[in-house]
Amino acid sequence: MNSKVFLVVRILLGLLILVFGLNKFLNFIPAGGEMPEPAMNYFGAISSTHTISLVGIVEVLAGLALILNKYGALMALILMSVSVNAVMFHATLAPEGIGPALGLLILNIIVLIGYKDRYKDLLRP
């Protein structure tokens, strides 16, 4: 992959994840519209168990790692679970907002492809 394209995608993903991770603590992005009741129940459950705070911490750390390119390959792998969960949430509970979640997943996959040389030992038979 072209190193300049990878740099732009990595920093873009890092900034997006950092902003959304910080939003979980500072609430500076207003929630848009009504969510279906199952989605509200889901958010109620992960909020009451503080899981949303843990996800926020992972997002902030992953965003910083990707922006600074320190442990970016590791954080891109960890972030994949957050990306897949976002897509699955929107696919099953709130389909009207699936676009940004798919964008996040695509950026995450591109970053993983950019770091593919770092995963060779993990994928060795």
C-alpha positions in Angstrom: 0.0 0.0 0.0 1.2 3.5 -0.8 2.8 4.9 2.4 1.1 8.3 1.9 -2.3 6.8 1.5 -1.7 4.6 4.6 -0.6 7.6 6.6 -3.7 9.6 5.7 -6.1 6.7 6.4 -4.3 5.8 9.7 -4.5 9.4 11.0 -8.1 9.8 9.8 -9.1 6.6 11.6 -7.1 7.7 14.7 -8.8 11.1 14.8 -12.3 9.7 14.3 -11.8 7.1 17.0 -10.2 9.6 19.4 -13.2 12.0 18.9 -15.8 9.3 19.5 -13.9 7.9 22.4 -13.6 11.4 24.1 -17.3 11.9 23.4 -18.2 9.0 25.6 -16.7 11.0 28.5 -17.4 14.6 27.6 -20.6 14.3 25.6 -19.9 17.1 23.1 -21.6 15.5 20.1 -25.4 15.6 20.6 -27.3 12.4 20.1 -29.3 12.5 16.9 -33.0 11.7 17.1 -34.9 8.9 18.7 -33.5 5.4 18.9 -35.6 2.3 18.8 -36.4 0.8 22.2 -34.1 -2.2 21.8 -31.2 0.1 21.0 -32.1 2.2 24.1 -32.1 -1.0 26.2 -28.7 -2.0 24.8 -27.2 1.4 25.7 -28.8 1.2 29.1 -27.2 -2.1 29.8 -23.7 -1.2 28.7 -23.9 2.2 30.5 -25.1 0.6 33.8 -22.2 -1.9 33.7 -19.6 0.8 32.8 -18.8 -1.1 29.6 -19.3 2.1 27.6 -16.5 3.7 29.7 -14.2 0.8 28.9 -15.0 1.1 25.2 -14.3 4.8 25.4 -10.9 4.2 27.0 -10.0 1.7 24.3 -11.1 4.2 21.6 -9.0 7.0 23.1 -5.9 4.8 23.4 -6.4 3.3 19.9 -6.9 6.8 18.5 -3.7 8.1 20.1 -1.8 5.0 19.1 -2.8 5.4 15.5 -2.1 9.1 15.3 1.3 8.7 17.0 2.0 5.4 15.2 3.0 3.8 18.4 1.5 0.3 18.9 -0.8 1.1 16.0 -0.7 -2.4 14.6 -1.9 -3.8 18.0 -4.5 -1.2 18.5 -5.9 -1.6 15.0 -6.5 -5.3 15.8 -8.2 -4.4 19.1 -10.2 -1.7 17.4 -11.6 -4.2 15.0 -13.8 -5.6 17.7 -15.2 -2.1 18.3 -15.8 -1.6 14.5 -17.5 -4.9 14.1 -19.7 -4.3 17.1 -20.7 -0.9 15.8 -21.8 -2.4 12.5 -23.6 -5.3 14.2 -25.4 -2.8 16.5 -26.6 -0.7 13.6 -27.5 -3.8 11.4 -29.7 -5.3 14.1 -30.9 -2.4 16.3 -30.6 0.9 14.6 -30.2 0.4 10.8 -30.6 4.1 9.9 -27.1 4.9 11.2 -25.2 2.1 9.6 -23.3 4.3 7.1 -20.7 5.8 9.5 -20.2 2.4 11.2 -19.5 0.8 7.8 -17.1 3.7 7.1 -15.3 3.0 10.4 -15.1 -0.7 9.6 -13.7 0.0 6.1 -11.1 2.4 7.4 -10.1 -0.2 10.1 -9.7 -2.9 7.4 -7.5 -0.6 5.3 -5.3 0.2 8.3 -5.0 -3.6 9.0 -3.9 -4.1 5.4 -1.4 -1.4 5.8 0.1 -3.1 8.9 0.0 -6.6 7.2 3.7 -7.0 7.5 3.5 -6.8 11.3 1.1 -9.7 11.4 3.1 -12.2 9.5 4.3 -14.0 12.6 0.7 -14.2 14.0 -0.6 -15.7 10.8 2.2 -18.2 10.2 1.0 -21.8 10.2 
